Amino acid sequence: MTRSPAPPSSPPARPPPESAYESTPITSARSLRQLSVFFFGATCFLASTAITRRAIYKRHLRLKPSFYAPNTNPHEYFSPLHDALQALNMATINCVSLGTMGLGGTMWAFDIANVKEAQARLRGRLNYDTIYQNGEAVPESILDLLVASQETVIEEEESKNDTNGPETPR
């Protein structure tokens, strides 16, 4: 009778488990820089909210007459231009601070550190490099892009006319 070979003394080593997604830790310098933009926007939003509440409270106090005051001219301190400019300033501050907060949160969520990195990711996602494979210069500004697109339209129209040949009268 033959014996089966002896089992190996140690089982074969297994490869280490692969992580599904590797990211930078939240305490890294890159992540903290991205989050600092978010927290700056949040701080500005809190400050603008407090300023807005104070302005609204002062306006209510100004418009409400005291108990024994005559009501012949209740809106003595009313200035439409001042109120409109104040409302515009507060709305602008609120929107800019909310936008900054949203930008910082988006930068942190998508792990984008600067504008060049965002541009590279967007161009990679849209396959921007495959459009310009033939060695043409990639347009840097919107004006260059519009000129290049107009040249493309003209070239397409010319190629259509060349393939159809000259029109002959019937």
Secondary structure, DSSP 8 states (H G I E B T S, - for coil): --------SS---------S-----TTSHHHHHHHHHHHHHHHHHHHHHHHHHHHHHHHHHHHS--TTS--SSTTTT--HHHHHHHHHHHHHHHHHHHHHHHHHHHHHHTT--SHHHHHHHHHHHTTHHHHTTTS-----SHHHHHHHHHHHHHHHHHHHHHHH------
